[in-house]
């Protein structure tokens, strides 16, 4: 895998309802819920996820 850039990354997001910050996988295959208030933060869309929260940082 030398020389290939990875397209899947982890992202740090913030819940718009309770401001909780958490990390999720960018290609999550299940709904991502806030660990504090339970609000849906991301929905799976085949390959990538539709993120419904503010993206704070893309982690390597």
C-alpha positions as CSV (number, residue, x, y, z in Angstrom):
1,X,0.0,0.0,0.0
2,X,3.0,2.3,-0.2
3,X,2.4,5.4,-2.2
4,X,-1.5,5.2,-2.0
5,X,-3.5,7.9,-0.2
6,X,-6.2,6.6,2.1
7,X,-9.6,8.0,1.2
8,X,-11.3,6.9,4.5
9,X,-10.7,9.1,7.5
10,X,-12.0,9.7,10.9
11,X,-13.6,13.1,11.6
12,X,-14.3,15.0,14.7
13,X,-17.8,16.5,14.8
14,X,-19.9,18.6,17.2
15,X,-23.5,18.0,18.0
16,X,-25.6,21.1,17.0
17,X,-28.0,20.4,19.9
18,X,-25.8,19.8,23.0
19,X,-22.3,20.8,21.6
20,X,-20.8,17.4,22.5
21,X,-17.7,16.6,20.4
22,X,-17.1,13.1,19.2
23,X,-15.1,11.2,16.6
24,X,-16.7,9.1,13.9
25,X,-15.6,7.2,10.8
26,X,-16.2,9.1,7.5
27,X,-17.7,6.1,5.8
28,X,-19.9,4.9,8.7
29,X,-22.3,2.1,7.6
30,X,-24.8,2.8,10.4
31,X,-26.5,5.9,11.8
32,X,-24.2,7.9,14.1
33,X,-26.0,9.2,17.2
34,X,-24.8,11.8,19.7
35,X,-23.6,10.0,22.8
36,X,-25.1,12.6,25.1
37,X,-28.5,13.6,23.7
38,X,-29.1,10.9,21.1
39,X,-29.6,13.3,18.1
40,X,-28.7,11.7,14.7
41,X,-25.4,13.2,13.5
42,X,-24.8,11.2,10.4
43,X,-26.6,8.8,8.0
44,X,-25.1,6.2,5.8
45,X,-25.2,6.8,2.0
46,X,-23.7,3.8,0.4
47,X,-20.1,4.9,0.4
48,X,-19.7,8.0,2.5
49,X,-21.9,9.3,5.3
50,X,-24.1,12.4,5.2
51,X,-22.9,14.4,8.2
52,X,-25.6,16.6,9.9
53,X,-23.2,18.1,12.4
54,X,-20.4,20.6,12.2
55,X,-17.1,19.0,11.2
56,X,-14.4,20.3,13.4
57,X,-11.4,18.4,12.1
58,X,-10.4,15.6,9.7
59,X,-8.1,13.2,11.5
60,X,-5.3,11.3,9.7
